[in-house]
Amino acid sequence: MDEESVERIAARAAMHHAREASTGARRPGAPAPPARPAAVRNTVSGGSVHGPVIQADTISTVTIQAPAFPSAVPDPETWPVAENLDPVTFGVRPAERVPGRRAAPPYILRARDGDLDTALEQAAQDGGLVLVIGEPFAGKTRTALAGMADQLRGFRVFAPARGTDLRGLPALLNGRRGRYAVWLDDLDGYLDDGEGRLEPRLLAQLAALKAVVVGTMREDAYDACRAAPHGRVLDLARIVELAREWSPSEREQVFLAHDGDPRLADAARSSGPVGVAAYLTLSPLLWEEWWRARRADRHPRGHALVRAALDLARCGLTGPLPMDLLLKVHEGYADVTGLERESAEDALAWAVARRHGLLPLLVRVTGDTWRAAPILVEAAARHDELPAVPGPVWGCALETARTDPAYDYGEVAAAARAAFRRAADDGDTTALHSLGLLAESLGQGEEAEQWFRRAAAAGEARSAGRIGRLLAERGEDRAAEPFLETAAEAGDAEAATLLGKLLQARAERCFKAGARHGSPEAAQLLGDLRLARGDVDNALYSYLDAAWAQYEPVARSMGLIHLLWREHKVAEVWLRRAADSGDACAADFLDPLSVDTLERAVEFFQDDAERRGFDASNLGVLLEEHGRPGEARPWYLKGYEQGDAYGAFRLAELHKKDGDDAEAGTWYRKAAAMGHPGAKRAFGEAPEP
C-alpha cells in the first residue's frame, strides 16, 4: 500500500472516530470474507441511504449459470485491490502538472464521506450497488475511489471498458474465496439497451456472491436513466449525493491536511461556488485552451486580451483593470500573430464565455473593468513555458500604479526592478534602459544615468538620447552630441531637435569667428542664423559686413530683410541683383513681391482654412485688416476649435474693441490656457468677467 493510501486511511479513520465519539455509534472494522456455502442458494440483502434497496430479510434463490458466450473478462486474481487503485488510471481527471507532485492531489475528506462509508460497509457485507451522483466536476470519481480504498480493502476490483459484456461475471466469481468489486465510472454508459449491460437480475446475481458494484453518475444522466426502462437497476442502488460546492469545513480540511500542495491551497481559496474538485480539474483544461488560442487560426486576439490581464496581475495589478488598458497592452505581444483576423468584440466574447458552464478566462469586475480569472493567475506561477512579462507591459503597470492609489507603487517598482535585472542578466539591452527609467521615476538620478550609459554602450538608442539630454542640461554640449546623434539617427525627434540646436549654437560661434577674421561668407551665414531667430537688426549688420566685402551671394539676404521691412522698392533692387547672378530663389520673390488683391489673398488662405487652424485664423486676420470684422469672427472661432490659440486671442481682441470686457476676458483666458504668449500678457489687463 502506498504512502498516500496510508495517510488517507488514517485521516478518514480519525474523522470517523470523532463521529463515533459524538454519536456513541461504533464503526465495525473491515468485514472478514464470509464463508461461501456449497449450494447456490444465497441471501441477497442490503440497505440504502435513502431507503431500502433489497430488503435484508428477503431470501431468494439465485441460480448462477455459465454463459453461452466466451468471456473476455481477465482472471479475477489479476484484478488490482481497491486500496491500490491509481485515481487517474481509474477515471480521475489529473490536476495541473507540478514538478514533484502527483497528477491527482491528496484526497481531502468530504462531508458525505460518512454516508458513503456506511453504504460501502453494508455493500461489503451484503453485496449490491453503491452509486455516487452529483453535478459535473463535483469530485464523484475521486470520492468513490477513496471510499473503496478505505471500506473495500482487500477487494479485487474489475473496471470493464464500455461495451464489455458483464453477463459472465457471476459464473466467473462463483465459488471463489476472495472478495470482488466492479467499478463502473459514469454508470449510465453501462445501462444502455445493449446485451451484457448491468440490469436488476445481473446485479442480484452479483449481490448473491457478496460482490460490490460501485458507480458514479452525473445528476442529469441519473434523471434521464430513472425515466427510461433500462434505468430500473437504479431502484436497487444505495445513493450518495455529492455537492459540487465545498462547505467551509471541507475547505478547512485542505489546510489541516498540511500537505503543502499549492494546487489544493489555491483551489480552496479561490474556487467559490465552483468547488475545489472542479477547480482542480478545470485548471489544466482552461490553461491549455487559453495557451493554444494564441495561434493565428484560433483566437489570437482573445488570447492576447486575456494575457494582458494576466501579465498585469503578474506585475502586481490584481485589482480591476479598465478595458482601455487591456486593449493598449494586448497589441504589443510580438509572439502573437493574426490579431487582425479577430475583432475586439469577438475576442472579448470568447474570453468571458464560461467553460463547461463554470469558469471564464476573463472576469468582469464592475462596469468596464476586468481581471484575469484567478485560476489562470494561480496557474501562471507554475508554468515555465509562459514567457516573462515584456518590458512595455511593466511600463504600463508602473504608469498605472503611479497614478492609481489602489496600488503601492513601491511594491510594483520593486517587482519590476527584479524582473528587469533578470532580463538584463540574460542579455536584454532594453531591460537596461527600463532600469534607467525606473530609477529616474524614483528620483535616483545617479543610478539612472549608470543604467542609461550601460544601455547606450550596448546599442540602445533610447538610452543614448537620455544621456545626451542629461549632458546637455549640464552644459556638456560636446559630450552630448554623439549620444544625441545616435538617438537622432534612430528616429528620436526630440534628440534630433536638441542636437540641431546645439550644432546651431556651435555654428554661430564658428561663424562669428570667421566673420571676425574677415570671411564674408561667414558674415552672411551668421546673418541668416540671426534672422532665423528674429534678431533682424544684428542680422542686417552681418549682411552689411558681407556686402561691404562685395560678397555677391548676400544680395538675396539683403532683399529678404528689406521685404520684412516692407521696403519693396529697395528689396526689388537687391533681389534683382541676386536673380541676375543666377539665384533662382531670388527670382521667385520678384514675381510678384506680394499678393496684389484681397481676393487672391482670401483664396490663398481659404484653401486650407477648413481643416487647418492656422490658416483659418490667418484668414480672419486678413478680413479684419480689410475692415470686415464680422466675416473674420467665424474664422477666428474655427481656428480656435481646430486648436489654434491665436484664434481665441483675436476673438478676445474683437470683444475688447467692442467694449465687451467680460467676453474679452473669457477669450483671453482660453487663449492663455492654450499657451498664447500675447494672451498671457494681456490677460492681466483685461477685467475679470
HELIX and SHEET records of a PDB file:
HELIX    1   1 GLU A    3  THR A   23  1                                  21    
HELIX    2   2 PRO A   76  THR A   78  5                                   3    
HELIX    3   3 ALA A   82  ASN A   84  5                                   3    
HELIX    4   4 ASP A  113  ASP A  126  1                                  14    
HELIX    5   5 LYS A  140  GLN A  151  1                                  12    
HELIX    6   6 LEU A  169  LEU A  173  1                                   5    
HELIX    7   7 LEU A  187  TYR A  190  5                                   4    
HELIX    8   8 PRO A  200  ALA A  208  1                                   9    
HELIX    9   9 GLU A  219  ARG A  226  1                                   8    
HELIX   10  10 PRO A  229  LEU A  236  5                                   8    
HELIX   11  11 PRO A  248  LEU A  256  1                                   9    
HELIX   12  12 PRO A  262  SER A  270  1                                   9    
HELIX   13  13 GLY A  272  VAL A  274  5                                   3    
HELIX   14  14 VAL A  276  ARG A  292  1                                  17    
HELIX   15  15 PRO A  300  ARG A  314  1                                  15    
HELIX   16  16 MET A  323  HIS A  330  1                                   8    
HELIX   17  17 LEU A  339  ARG A  341  5                                   3    
HELIX   18  18 ALA A  344  VAL A  352  1                                   9    
HELIX   19  19 PRO A  374  ALA A  380  1                                   7    
HELIX   20  20 GLY A  391  THR A  403  1                                  13    
HELIX   21  21 TYR A  409  ASP A  425  1                                  17    
HELIX   22  22 THR A  429  SER A  441  1                                  13    
HELIX   23  23 GLY A  445  ALA A  457  1                                  13    
HELIX   24  24 ALA A  461  GLU A  473  1                                  13    
HELIX   25  25 ASP A  477  GLU A  489  1                                  13    
HELIX   26  26 ALA A  493  ARG A  516  1                                  24    
HELIX   27  27 PRO A  520  ALA A  532  1                                  13    
HELIX   28  28 VAL A  536  TRP A  548  1                                  13    
HELIX   29  29 VAL A  554  LEU A  564  1                                  11    
HELIX   30  30 HIS A  568  ASP A  580  1                                  13    
HELIX   31  31 ALA A  584  LEU A  590  1                                   7    
HELIX   32  32 LEU A  598  ALA A  609  1                                  12    
HELIX   33  33 GLY A  613  GLU A  625  1                                  13    
HELIX   34  34 PRO A  629  GLU A  641  1                                  13    
HELIX   35  35 ALA A  645  LYS A  657  1                                  13    
HELIX   36  36 ASP A  661  ALA A  673  1                                  13    
HELIX   37  37 PRO A  677  PHE A  683  1                                   7    
SHEET    1   A 2 ARG A  41  ASN A  42  0                                        
SHEET    2   A 2 SER A  60  THR A  61 -1                                        
SHEET    1   B 5 ARG A 156  PHE A 158  0                                        
SHEET    2   B 5 TYR A 180  LEU A 184  1                                        
SHEET    3   B 5 VAL A 212  ARG A 218  1                                        
SHEET    4   B 5 GLY A 128  GLY A 134  1                                        
SHEET    5   B 5 ALA A 237  LEU A 242  1                                        
SHEET    1   C 3 LEU A 321  PRO A 322  0                                        
SHEET    2   C 3 THR A 369  ALA A 372 -1                                        
SHEET    3   C 3 LEU A 362  ARG A 364 -1                                        
END                                                                             
